[in-house]
Amino acid sequence: MVGENGSTTLVPEHHLTFLSVSVALIVGYLLGSIPFGLLAAKVGGAGDIRQIGSGNIGATNVLRTGRKDLAAITLVGDAGKGAVAVMLIWTFFGRECGAVAGGAAFLGHLFPVWLGFKGGKGVATFYGVLLAVSWPVFMLAGATWLAMAAIMRMSSLASLTAAAFAPLFAFAVHAGPSVIILAVFMAVLVFIRHKDNIRRLLKNEEPRIGAKKAAAPTDAA
């Protein structure tokens, strides 16, 4: 059932408890920490993605192997794990816990325990979580990314702009406090993980989409 705020209502709301929050955090983090980029590259015969390009495990860096199929698998996997974490916990513990699980999944992707807490930059998982908690926010953030990418031709700038506006979109569509807090949490982490991109943007050294990268590689996923 789709609510007025664009969120999918699976079950009646539940009160947060220590048990429900703990389960949401653990399950969300473990799902989010699955390194789809690393697994896809290794199974697909592309080697250790951490030794290629930027060393990032996201879809953008997987694409640098020249394997679009592996990049697509990574993109779907990274987005899907965020959405699955939200929907799974939401089904059993309610909407607020679903948001907690989404935040934990996002954190798991950025800092997976299996990889020494060195994960991706979270953009695909960010969108997967948004899609599960509020599709209008997902659509607005996605449209923002597309518009910025088309105008400025910079993937990182598009990602940063979409992340910055996501909490405002959540407020505008009345997605609820839990979604607004989640959007703020993810936006802050997106900016932290893109600190090198921000530094290059300020120096006007960030590569544009489609341009050959002569300097340090950029990665927005």
HELIX and SHEET records of a PDB file:
HELIX    1   1 PHE A   18  GLY A   32  1                                  15    
HELIX    2   2 PHE A   36  VAL A   43  1                                   8    
HELIX    3   3 ILE A   49  GLN A   51  5                                   3    
HELIX    4   4 ALA A   59  LEU A   63  1                                   5    
HELIX    5   5 LYS A   68  PHE A   93  1                                  26    
HELIX    6   6 ARG A   95  LEU A  110  1                                  16    
HELIX    7   7 VAL A  113  LEU A  115  5                                   3    
HELIX    8   8 VAL A  123  VAL A  133  1                                  11    
HELIX    9   9 TRP A  135  MET A  152  1                                  18    
HELIX   10  10 SER A  155  ALA A  172  1                                  18    
HELIX   11  11 PRO A  177  ARG A  193  1                                  17    
HELIX   12  12 LYS A  195  LEU A  202  1                                   8    
END                                                                             
